[in-house]
Amino acid sequence: MSGDPLFDPITIGTMQLANRIVMAPMTRFFAPGGILTPDVVPYYARRARGGTGLIITEGTVVDHPVAHYSTTVPHFYGEAALARWGEVVDAVHAQGGKIIPQLWHTGLSRLRHKTHNPDVPSISASVITEEDVGAPPLPGGKIRPATRAMEKQDIDAVIAAFARGAADAKAIGFDGVAIHGAHGYLLDQFIWAQSNRREDAYGGPIENRIRFAAELVAAVRAAVGPDFPIFFRFSQWKGHDYNARIADTPEELASILQPLAQAGVDVFDASTRRFWQPAFEGSPLNLAGWAKKLTGKRAMTVGSVGLEDPANFTPGAPVSAVAVANLAPLRRMLESGEVDLAGVGRALIANADWADLVRGGRYDDLRAYDPKAVVASLEPA
């Protein structure tokens, strides 16, 4: 033990992590044509060198004709794209870090008008538009065309694409694999009742709406073997609706997460906007805490780590004071075993060495997050 729960080691399957700090997946649109630019390699390596225990890559789309969000998000298929990902893996490992890719299919949320195969309809659980589930129109008043409801062969094809991606991740040398099932993207479109209007085995009650994701996880598990770590990201909120909920009670959440755990998930990545907020009335547990309690699996808490003071949200407070206040409840959650990992997002864009600075108590050296840092973070250190 380190004396600081943020820096205690942990083992997940075949993966041994030096600490509990995880770089959360953050899409940054630096992959023209689906291939990472060369400067993304040192971008990830610097976070590993700065003490981050595990890196989860930005969302990277699987090999399916309508998986893509836009032409500038990375692919996880094709010789050139996979070769560049191999460079990332080697660079992170050279710094002593661990890294897993987040596999992604956007479904209804695909920017069809500005991505690959624009003439091919997007697919989702049901024939709906984003406007049907409350999303605002696109800039200029454009709307996304209605989707095509997935048939069984579509479901099988997407499952196969994720399984291929997971097998490729293992072959390249990644330390595990993450599945994106959150934020209103394809898997979440099946889970959420408002976007799933099916009347077959994949729609209706919760146990049917989770079937697609559970079958996909089982296929990924079969592709990578019994000990290769599988993370699954889920959320209540959607990109267009922060108040959306896939579960109103712990019992409903159990109906969603337990089939995924049985299918092979090792770690639930519970994406929230603020990690310290309780998930349900009557309990202080946050969403990650409930995921662990209901499944017995490892859980990662995510949401404004290092960015806000949970006590008062003081605007303009020094970064050092905010970080100290913000990390106190996080340390309590880790020390009590309520959660196992802490996902750090924007703070790690602003500070490649965030983990080392926190370990050393150098809070005054922390830089505030600035959206411009997304670009600056690619510049040489």
N, C-alpha and C positions, 0 to 999 in steps of 0.2 A: 504494500500500500504506500501511496505517495504522501499522505497527509492532506491532500487536496483531492476530493472525489473527481474533479475534472481530469485529473492526471493519473488515475488508477488504470492499470492495464485491464484488458478484457479479451476473451477468446470467443469467437463466433464460428462454429464449424471448423474449417481449416484455416481461418483467418485470425491472427493474433494482432491486436491493436495495442499500441503503446499508451494510448489515453482515450478518453471518451469524446473528444472533439472531432466532429465530422463536418467537412465542408458540404453544405447543402447544395443540391443541384440548382443551377441558375442559368437559364437560357440567355445568350448574349449575341446571337446572330453573327458569329465570326466564322462562318463556314460557307463561302460562296460555292454554289454548285454541290453542296453537301459535304465538302472536304475541308477539314480544319485548316486554317492558315498556319504556317510553320511557327508563328510566335505564340500560338496557344500551347505548344509543348512546354516552353519555360514558364508560362503562366501557371500551369498546374504544378510544375516542379517546384516553383518558389513557395507555394502553399505547403507542400510536403517538407521542404527545407525549413520552413517557419514553424514546424512542430505540429501541424495538423495530423491527427491520428489516422483519419480515413477521408478520402475524397470521393464524393459521388459526382460524376460528371454532369454537365448540362444535359438536358433531354436530347436523345439521339434516336432518330426514327428508324423503325424496322423496315425490312424489305417487303413493302406492300405498296401498290400503285398510288393509293390515296392516304398514306400515313402522314405525309409531310405537312408541317405547319406553314413553312415558306421555303423559298429557295436558299436561304442563308442559315438554316439549322443543319447540324451535321447528320450524315447518314451513318448507320451501323451495318452497312453492307457494301459490297463492291471492293475490288482489290485496293484501289487508291485510298479510299476512306479508311478501311481497316488497317492499312499500312501506317497511316498517320496516327491512328489510335494506338498502334503498337509502339510508335515513338513516344507517345504520352506515357504509356505504361512503363516503358524502360526508364524514362526520365524520372518519374515519380519513385520507382523502386530504387533508383540510384541515390535518391535522397533519404531512403529509409522509410518511405511512406507506403500506404496501401490505397488502392483505387478500384472503384467499380463503376460500370456505365449504367445510366438510367435509360432503359428502353422505353420507347414512346410511340403511340399511335394517337393522332389528334381527333379522328372521327369528324363529328359535326363541326368542331372548332377550326378545322383546316381553312386557311386563307386561300380558297380555291382560285380566286382571281389573280393571285400573285405567287403561285407555286407550280410544282410539276403536275403535268396532266390536267390542265384547267378544264378541259372538256369532259372529263370523267366525273360523274357525280360523286360527292362525298358519301360516306356510309356512316350509319349510326344504328342505335337500337330500333329507332322508329322513323317514320317519314315526318320530320319536323324541321323547322328552321330555328336558328338561335333566338329569333324574335318570339317564337312560341314559348321559350323558357325564360323570357324576360331580358334577353341580351339587347343592348342598344344597336341601332344600325351602324354599319361601317362608316368611316369618314366619307363625306360627300353624299350621304344618304343611301349608299349602296347596301344591299342586303345579301347575305349568303344564300345561294339557291337551296331549295329544299333537299334534304338528304334522301338517299335510297336506304330503305330498311334492309338490314343484313339478313341474308338467307343462311341456311346451315352451311353451305359451302363457303360463304364469306367468313363465317365464324371460324371454320376449320382452317381457312387460309391465314387468317390473322394469328391464330394460335400457333400454326406452323412457323410463321415469320418470327414470332417471339422466341420460340424454341431454337430456331436457327441462330438468332442473334445471341442467345445465351450460350449456346455451344461455341460460337465464334469468340465470345468474350473469354471463355475458359481457355480456348486454344491460343489466343493472343497473349494470355498471361495475366488478365485481370484477376483480382482477388475475390470476386463475387459478382453478383448482378442485381440490379434494382429494376423493378417494374413500376411504371407510372400508372397508378389507378386513381388519380386525384384530379381536382381543379376543373372538372367538367370535360375532361378529355374522354377518349372512347370507352375505356373500361368503366369510368365513372358514369358515363351516359347510360350504361346498362344498370348500374347500381341504383342511381337516383330515380325515384318513382316519377318525377315530373318529366324526365326525358325518355323514360322507358314505358311505352304504351302497348307493348307486345301482349299477345294472348296465347303464346306458345310456352314451351318449357323454359324460355329465357326471359319471361315477363310475368307481371302479376305480383305474387307475394315475394317477400325478401329472399326466401330460399331459391326462388327461380331467378331473380334479378342478379344474384351473386354467382349463378352457375357458370356463366362465360368466364369470369375472372378466375374462378376456382379451377375450371378445366385448363385454362391457360397456365396457371401456376403449376398444376400437375404435369403439364407437358414440359415446362421449363425444368422442373425437378428431374424428370426422366432424362432430359437432354444433358444435364450437368452432373448427375450423380447425387449420392445421399449427403455429402458433406460440404458441397460448394454453397456458400451463403447466398440466400435469396432475401432481398429486401422488398417490401411492398409499400408504396406510398399511397395514402388515402387521406381524404379531407372531408369536412362538412361543406366548406365554402367552395364556390365556383369563381372563375375569373370574372364573371359578370354579375355575381350575386354573393356578397360576403355573408348574407344571412341565410343562405340555403343550408339544408340539413339532410343528410342521408339517414340519420337515426335521431329520434327524439328521446329515446330512453336507452339506458345501458342494455336492456334486453334486446332491443332492435340492433344495437351495435354488435352484440354477441352473435346475432344471426348472420351478420355480414362477415365478421372477422374469423369466427371459428371454422367455417368451411375453408377459408384461405390458409389458416394454420394447419389444418388437417391435410391440405393439398401440398404443403411444403414450404410455407413462408417461415423464415427464421427471425426476421426483424420487421416490425411494423413501424414505418416512418409516418408519424401522425402530423400532418401539415396543418398548422394553425397560424393565425395572424399574430397572436401574442401567447407565448407558451405558458404564462402564469395564470391564465384564465381557466376556471373550471369548465368542464365539458357539459355537465348536467347539474340541475338544481339538487341540493341536498348532499353534495359531496365536494370536497376540495380537489379531487383528482382532475387533472387535465386530460386531454384526449389520449395522449400517449400512456398516461397512467392507467386509464381504463383499458386500453389495448392490451397492456401487460396483465392486468388483473383478470381480464376475460379469457385470455388465450394461454397464459403462461409463457409466452414468447418474449424475446427481447423487444424493447420499444425505444424509439428515438423521438425526442421532443424537439419541435421546430417552431420558430415564430418570434422574430425580433430579438433574438439573443444578442446581448451587447449593445442594443440600440436605444432602448427606452427605460426610464425609471418606472417600474411597476407601481410604485407608491403614489406618484403624483404627476407623472408625464410632464415634468417641468420643461417648458420650451427654453431653449438656449442654455441649458445646463452644461457644464463642462463634460467632455466625453469621459474623462476619468471618473467623475462622480456618478454619471449614468451607468457606466460599466460596473462599478462596485455595487450599486444598488440592484442592478439587473441580475448580476450573477449570484447574489445571495440566495434567492429562492431556487435557482437552478442547482446550486450546490446541495441544498437541502433535499431536493428531489432525487439527485444521484446518490447521496449518502444514505437515504432511507431505502433505496432500492425501488422507488416508485417508477423511475425510468432508468435506462441504461446508457443512452447516448444523447449527446446534445448537438443538434444541427445548427451550424453558424452560417449565415448567408451573407448579407450585405457588409457586415463588419469584416468579413474575410476578403471581400473585394477591396475594401479600403485599406486593409492591413494584411499583407501576405504573411506576416509573422505574428498574427494575432495570438496564436497559441503560446508562442514563446514569451510575448510581452505579458500575457496574463499569468503565465507560470512564474515569471520573475517579479510580479507585482508592479510592473512598469506601466501603470494605467495612464500616467501623464503623457506617455509616448504614443498612445492610441490616436489615430486620425479619425475624424468624423466621416461617415459615408457621404459621398457626393455622387450623383448619377454620372458625372464626368469620369469618375474612377473606373467605370466599366471599360472605357477606352484606355485610360491611363494605366490600368492594371496590365495591359499587354506590353507596355514599354519595358525595356531592360531595367533591372534593379540597379 
